[in-house]
Structure formats: structure tokens, C-alpha cells
Amino acid sequence: MNQPTCAQALATAQTLGLERLDSQLLLLHALGKPFDARAWLLAHDTDELTEEIARHFRALCLRRATGEPLAYIVGSKEFFGLELQVDSRVLVPRPDTETLVQWSLDLLRAPGMPPTPEILDLGTGSGAIALAIAHSLRAASRQARVVAVDVSADALCVARENARRLGLDMQFIESRWLEKVSGHFDLIASNPPYIASADPHLIALQHEPLAALAAGVDGLDDIRQIIQQAPGHLQPGGWLLLEHGYEQAGAVRDLLAQRGFLQVQSRLDLPGIERCSGGKWLASAA
């Protein structure tokens, strides 16, 4: 019995409801080829798959058809130019979060920032934010102390492995936000849970850890806690930056201002949505 060709396998995947790009990436994964080899698929669309690869590819497609994130299926996700290992222990890093990383780097390069800054990533998950900042600073030949915090020991295992693979020296702390963190930092960045607990969008995210997504009735419970605790761990002149939902910028700015942060502002992501908000802490004590 003839096995399907690459073209036929991709066509069958689309009948399962998969987008063409997803099916192409899954086929490349099944073939053991890099994700930038999509042109190879076009040049070899009449090549027959072996029975083993055809079976493996169909199994991958069925997982994707149930809504499982592509990153979990292939085991990795690109973020800020880094290839990060991810699985169901952590959220899949989103392109929106690159806005938070870029804002962090802009502040770390600004006049007045110490030559060797202290940086804290709260709720690190796969380590995406901390690793992207540390990698970018290393590329600029700049020293920094980067600390990554998560309440999940499983998530910290993923983050540690990503740091090891990238050769980045970081400190990891298992803590509920700042409860077990000591010291003061020049920058605290966080992508905390910010989805309302009854938000219907959570249904589409059922494969990802709920504790890393939902935060109370209005989605702001964890953000409130971080804003309350952060001044006790910021150097005078230090910044707190928070990612949040697309309709939460005004509420987060209000919370920052009420706590005493100055220069409170928001930053837009690529689609033009207020994706992150932050402020500067000038008081010498919390």
C-alpha cells in the first residue's frame, strides 16, 4: 500500500481543521527537520512518507486538532530570538510579552541605571522574560544580576533547563510573588495571571496551567499583590513593569499611582494595544 506524499499528508491535516502553517510545522517536526525548512516541503511535495512518519504525523495532528498548543507538541517556542523548551508545566510564551522585555531593556540602557543592574522576573514560567533580558545584556557585554521567581517548582525546572541550554547564569527562587525574595532591585518585571476567573476565553486555554492565567473576579488580584509588595524590594529610582489584559491598562495605572509610583505610563504592543504598564519608585522606603 502506497504511503501518502508530503502534499497529501498536509491536505489530510487541513481536513482535521489545522491551519496550513501548523500542519507544515508538525510535518517538519515529524521528519526531524528545522522549522525554517518549509521550502523543502514545497520542493519535496511528491515524496512519500514512511509508514512510521505518516503515523507519527497523524498523531501530532490529532493532538493539535484538540486545541493543544503547537509549542507543547513540538516542545519549543521562539521568544525574543531565543528557542525555549516548553511543556504543559508552563505557559507558552506569547509575542505580546516581548513588549515587556523591550521596555525593560530600554530602561536598563537609560541614563542613571547602575552599570550592573539587579533585575527580578516575577512569575517566570519558562524563564522567557528573565532569559531574554539576560541574553540581550550579555550580547551587549553588560553584567547584571538576574533573579527569576515562580511559585511552581515544576515551572522553575523548565526555566533552569532553558538557562542551562543558553549558558545564562541566573538565580531561581520558589516563592509566591515576593514572599521569599530578599534584597532590592533596579527593575522588577512581571507577566502575572490577569484573566478574570469567569472569562470564557479560558476554555480555549484549557491545556495550559490555569494558575498562571486566572486571577480573581476582575483578573487583577495578583497585580494588586505585586504592586503592594514591590516597593519594599525596589531601589530608589527602580521600576516596576507589568503585563496585563487589553482592557486593564487604566486600572493598573490607577493602582500604581495610588501606591505612590511616579511616571506611571503604559506601552503599546505591535497591534497597538496597551499591553504593559509601569511606574518608577522614588521613595527610600516602602
Secondary structure, 3 states (H helix, E strand, C coil): CCCCEHHHHHHHHHHCCCCHHHHHHHHHHHHCCCCCCHHHHHHCCCCECCHHHHHHHHHHHHHHHCCCCHHHHHCEEEECCEEEECCCCCCCCCHHHHHHHHHHHHHHCCCCCCCCCEEEEECCCCCHHHHHHHHHHHHCCCCCEEEEEECCHHHHHHHHHHHHHHCCCCEEEECCCCCCCCCCEEEEEECCCCECCCCHHHHHHCCCCHHHCECCCCCCHHHHHHHHHHHHHEEEEEEEEEECCCCCHHHHHHHHHHHCCEEEEEEECCCCCEEEEEEEECCCCC
